[in-house]
Amino acid sequence: MPFDKRLLILIPLILSTFTHLWNAALFPSFHIDEGVYIRRAMYTLNGLGPHDPDSRFDHPQDSTSSYDHPFFGQILLATIFKIIDFPNIVKTGSESISMETVFAVPRLIMGAISVLDTFLVYKIAERRFNPTVALFSSLLFAVMPSTWFTRRIVLDSLMLPLILTSILLALQVRSHSRYVSILSLLSGVFLGLGIFTKIPSFTMIPFLVYLILQGLDKNTILSKNGLKKIGLFILPVIMIPLIWPAYAFLTGDGNQWLDGVFWQATQRQSGDKTLFNVIMSFYKTDPVLLILGIWGVAYLTIRREFIGLLWMIPYFVLLYSVGWVNHFHLILVLPIWCIALGKLIYDLPFIIRIKRKEVILSSAIILAIVVFGLTSTTMLISTDLTYIQLKSASYIANAVLSDEGGLPDRKQSINLKNVSGNRSEQLTVISAPIYSWVYKYVLDHENTFSHIRDTQPIKTENVILLVDSTYKRLVSRSEAENQTQLTRLNGIYNDTEVSALFGKLPANYSKKNYPFTGIDSADSGLTPSEIRKNY
């Protein structure tokens, strides 16, 4: 029986399943933004609305607006939580849970989305070029070290499959002339949802218009019918994101929305968060994909294939202009670097004029890069970077639910029998968003601050304070913070005593050796945690 080449797609999908789901709770460390977006999704999941007012505490207080990003990302995440019955799934039928399991579930969701991204990268490259380029591109996306960025529960990871779906639908226009209108409309819908997830997605508009125009008959591009097709694409791109400001103005938050948008766009510049800084950090993480991916984009441009430039340049111009860039902001360009490099490797035998066994040469090159990438990624994702965070989360959870103090081991189960006991009603928990969503929405503990910045009154006599990297960063940058809240935090700190101190595990790697040269992005801001109590 002849081999069905379509089954080759299973190879990158299997590899992607491993690289994005293995050790999900332990690598990378939990970024503060992950806690923010989980908490907002839990707020929506509990029927409290699409917009969490406590979002005003999720950024420096030189702006007190709660409108920093659109809310489709949290609606999408809340919908997935609802489908899988999270967090009940980790509590039902059991008298105990572990923090590792609680934190693993959202990460596994992101891993599953990354596998979907791998499939979409394959289909985009297949539609634009051929199945071999598609295989090469999806293999790169599955195994290269930088793709661990998509493990994080951030808007960029949630946005990516929406953008890739929009691109795939736009590419279908050329080969499905009978369905141009519906394909253009659907492509616009998915891009609109992408923008409704995170505003910078709008930089993809020129690229997608270019793809749709390429798919139209050259004689009809400027005709009334051709302009109608572009209009069908543009309509949802504009209308869907307008839900966000419409909601704000209808609920009386119009001025707050304007303040939040302008602050996010113009006042977040940071000397150590520029595009150049993040590119250099990316180079330490994945120099192969960065250098060869850009070479691939240059090669496509020389061949008058402008998809790489149209994908990258508008987005990079925006990142440069805003001046506030994180490593996960580069998630949007990972697919095009993989596709461009896949095409370059496929064409390399023709470039150097090797006429025989060209497939063997290309396959050998991609195999070497894939083995290198898979080995590097496996070494990275096998590292435990959440030890402090899970130990801290377990200790405080145990303090909330029982009278016995902290747990000796993060993997040890937390007894749920005391969830409705008196202790939980007599203790206020003050912690960063990485932890607060667990206590408030998983353990049903009402007296939980959403953020260290939270200004709600303390209603209990007993207080437990988590002093971690978020707390230290907030105190050290006091000029942009609420001075009244800082004074209160300082008073709480002085009125409490150290109950537990958790330090990092001894590193079994050296940052001087690749692939750990860029591990700071995965281990960002993680310092010893100090848990303080006044009882």
Order of alpha helices (4+ residues) and beta strands (2+ residues): alpha-alpha-alpha-beta-alpha-alpha-alpha-alpha-alpha-alpha-alpha-alpha-alpha-alpha-alpha-alpha-alpha-alpha-beta-beta-alpha-beta-alpha-alpha-beta-beta
